[in-house]
Structure formats: C-alpha cells, structure tokens
Amino acid sequence: MLTGPALLTFLAQIRDGYNYRFQPGHNKFPRSLALVGLRDIRDYLALEHPQSTGEHQASPFNIVTETMTLANFTQKEIGALYRQHTEATGQVFEDKAIERAWYWSEGQPWLVNALARQIVDYKLKGDRSTSVTTILFDEAAETLIKQRDPHIDSLLKRLKEPRVKKVMESVLTGTIAAVSPNDDDSRYCRDLGLLELTNENLLRPSNPIYKEVIIRTLTDQVDKFIPKTSVNIWTDGQTLFLTNLLKEFQIFWRNIMDARTKQFKLFKII
C-alpha cells in the first residue's frame, strides 16, 4: 500500500498523464484506471494533509468516476468456489462443512481461501481422498487465530491506532453508545474490515475469527499480569468441595447484607 510522499508522487504522475493525454507522444495513457485500497482515495489524502480545510477532500484531480466496495462472498458463492476444487481434485467438501466455512469467515475472501488451504494443504497434507468436514474447519480456524498470518497481523496493527482502539473496545465491552456507527472513526474501522454494520444499525466484528483475534490481542497485556498460581478451593476438576463452596457463599452473603444494612441506616439518618 502506497502512503506518504510515494502516494502523492504516484497520484501526481497520473494527473499529469491525464492532463497531457492528447499531446503528441502521450496518446498511450490508459483510458481508465482502478485504484485499490482499504479506503477511498480522499481519506488517504486527508491523512497526508491533516491541516487541510477541505481542498483535498475531493478526488486528487477531480476525475474519479465511481468509488466501489468489493463485497464478501455469500454462502452460495463459497460453495461454488469449493466445488471448483472438487471438480479439479475429486476432494469433497461436505455441505455442513461449507456452512462452517461461512460461519467462521462470513464470506471474507482471504479467510474463505485461507481456511480451505489450511485444511487441504496442511492438515490433510494433500490427501484428496479424505472429505472436508466441519471439525476440520474448526481446527483450521483455531490455527489461523493462533498463527497470525500477515493478513490478520496487518489488520491487528491497526488496533494500536487510538481511533481504532476506542471504537473496538466500545464494541467488545458493550459500551457501543460511546461511539456512533456513522462517525468517521467507526467508518474507518468498517473500511478496514474489522467491523460491520448489522441490520439493527449496530457495530459488530466482521466475523468470528476477527472477533477472537481482536479480543485476544486487546487483552494480551492484561492476561500477562493475571497471577497463574491461584488455587481452586472449590474443585479439583473431578470432585466438588461443597464445604468450601458453602463457606465462600456465607462470606459473600454477609458482605452483601452488611452493605445493605449500612445503606438502610444512612437512609434513616437522612
């Protein structure tokens, strides 16, 4: 992705080619170009010119015809894509497995391909005689979450940006009222593919894989400081220590009743 001076130089070259396209020696300039990125080109320019009062908010040279967003695959399209693999190799994706691929990816193109590749090339090691099942998709999803491929890692680097972290923490903690789904920070997170807008006009993680990776990333530093030596006094994993459990409940109940008594006395005095 081009940023900074390289981006501005590239756009300047396109502008000059467009302006001189009818001059002798310049008639080979492309008749149309598609610029592909995470955001609209005007957002990149606004980032490069934060002091701008608006002159950079339009297209770089006022010849942009249309801005389009590439949509995710539908579940039907995922099935059609995987059937191409079946036709080429004979390896079958079970119907339930395709549903599971949709569940984990929600049609995100990189995830759709990465999940299948993780299964057929790595987990099954090229064994085309074995059918692809839902369990294999669950295992592949966990692998992608843990190994953090460059695609996912590049998105997670965005979590270090204050504007992204603010929105993501609000969504994950349920304090979504703190951000508007339509403000620029929220749109930025949606353009990055981290969030999507539901039919109820609420923000949520774009898919379960992104959600899990984002949660683990945001809580990683906190988790490092949680003591790992605490002793479970209620169970050893097989037997429930009922006496200890009842004692802890009694302590909890006394604390609650003491707090309520103090509130009642305060009310009577007032």
Residue, then its C-alpha position, 0 to 999 in steps of 0.5 A: m500500500l502506497t502512503g506518504p510522499a510515494l502516494l502523492t508522487f504516484l497520484a501526481q504522475i497520473r494527473d499529469g498523464y491525464n492532463y497531457r493525454f492528447q499531446p503528441g507522444h502521450n496518446k498511450f495513457p490508459r483510458s481508465l484506471a482502478l485504484v485499490g485500497l482499504r479506503d477511498i482515495r480522499d481519506y488517504l489524502a486527508l491523512e497526508h494533509p491533516q491541516s487541510t480545510g477541505e481542498h483535498q477532500a475531493s478526488p486528487f484531480n477531480i476525475v474519479t468516476e465511481t468509488m466501489t466496495l468489493a463485497n464478501f462472498t455469500q454462502k452460495e458463492i463459497g460453495a461454488l468456489y469449493r466445488q471448483h476444487t472438487e471438480a479439479t481434485g475429486q476432494v469433497f467438501e461436505d455441505k455442513a462443512i461449507e456452512r462452517a466455512w461461512y460461519w467462521s469467515e462470513g464470506q471474507p475472501w482471504l479467510v474463505n481461501a485461507l481456511a480451505r488451504q489450511i485444511v487441504d494443504y496442511k492438515l490433510k497434507g494433500d490427501r484428496s481422498t479424505s472429505v472436508t468436514t466441519i471439525l476440520f474447519d474448526e481446527a483450521a480456524e483455531t490455527l489461523i487465530k493462533q498463527r497470525d498470518p500477515h493478513i490478520d497481523s496487518l489488520l491487528k496493527r491497526l488496533k494500536e491506532p487510538r481511533v481504532k482502539k476506542v471504537m473496538e473496545s466500545v464494541l467488545t465491552g458493550t459500551i457501543a453508545a460511546v461511539s456512533p456507527n456513522d462517525d468517521d472513526s467507526r467508518y474507518c474501522r468498517d473500511l478496514g474490515l474489522l467491523e460491520l454494520t448489522n441490520e439493527n444499525l449496530l457495530r459488530p466484528s466482521n466475523p468470528i475469527y476477527k472477533e477472537v483475534i481482536i479480543r485476544t490481542l486487546t487483552d494480551q497485556v492484561d492476561k500477562f499480569i493475571p497471577k497463574t498460581s491461584v488455587n481452586i478451593w472449590t474443585d479439583g476438576q473431578t470432585l466438588f468441595l461443597t464445604n468450601l463452596l458453602k463457606e465462600f457463599q456465607i462470606f459473600w452473603r454477609n458482605i452483601m447484607d452488611a452493605r445493605t444494612k449500612q445503606f438502610k441506616l444512612f437512609k434513616i439518618i437522612 
